[in-house]
Amino acid sequence: MKTTVSCCDGQHPHPPVGAAPDEEMLYDLADLFRLFGDSTRVRILYALIGSPLCVCDIAAQLDMTQSAISHQLRLLKQAKLIRSKREGKAALYSLADDHVRTILDQGMEHVAEEG
């Protein structure tokens, strides 16, 4: 059912507003996208697409300190974008699931669009 509202320059039909997720879910979604707003974190995620890596390998690949990488890994892990697995004394990091790869792929497709 369409309704008529007079908030615009003229009156015209407006579709009914769909039900939005609750505020907590919207906050969590915004927080997730905030993490993608940092190029270092995005570079780390791309580094992890190929295979699991330890902190020192990621740091070498991105030409950054292990401390800086560890800080970003902690944030990505808290957001469940990556996971870690112990192998001896080292922790190997990988993407948490295919959703993370899909987000990266679709984001890149969007920014690569012309026009």
URURBEL-V377129 format. One record per helix or strand. SS is the DSSP state (H for helix, E for strand). FROM is the first residue (numbers start at 1). LEN is the number of residues. If there is no record, write none. Layout:
((SS;FROM;LEN) (SS;FROM;LEN))
This chain:
((E;3;3) (E;12;3) (H;23;13) (H;39;12) (E;53;1) (H;55;8) (H;66;13) (E;82;6) (E;90;6) (H;98;15))
